[in-house]
Amino acid sequence: MQKLDGKPLDETEDLKVTAGWGHPNDGTVMPGRGRIAERERTKDEMTALVTATAPLHITEGEILRILGNTTFDIYLNEACAWKNIPKQVWNFYIGGYQVIKKWLSYREFGVLGRALTTAEVAEVTAIARRLTELCLMQPALDANYAQVKAAAYSWPKTESAKEAAAVAIEDES
């Protein structure tokens, strides 16, 4: 989390989520558009990403293919933003919901009624890092899935569950 003007954070004012991520509506929270800025990574950001992923032994090209060529700055308000959230991390869905966007929708000042705590701000950073790791693991996870699928036991086709049980018992003997 960075204050855009480079000054120190005022936790009581600067950590209010007012960028339009969520709106209360009859006891539910409706998602909003919020404010994001898509941009190219800086040279320093790319260097940090390559350094952080060195233990994975993947190339810079693979990193960009997996995480996307661009990055996002995700705004809390007019003064503060999380910088350099990879495109695929921002677009990561679980259970039909965009993870970070959904998290922010419930923390909009009009919904939550208070500014974020520094622990909550740190949690978004931690979530982004975990999602980045999941994205980077995806090719290996996909390859593992393909191996397991190729080696799966092929059950014999039978007319009934009773027949299937009888075939399984015969196979064991």
Buried (B, 14 or more C-beta within 10 A) or exposed (E): BEBBEEEEBEEEEBBBBBBBBBBEEEEEBEBBEBBBEEEEBEEEBBEEBEEBBEEEEBEEEBBBEBBBEEBBBBBBBEBBBBBBBBBBBBBBEEEEEBBBBBBBBEBBBBBBEEBBEEEBBEEBEEBBEEBBBBBBEEEEEEEEEEEEEEEEEEEEEEEEEEEBEEBEEEEEE
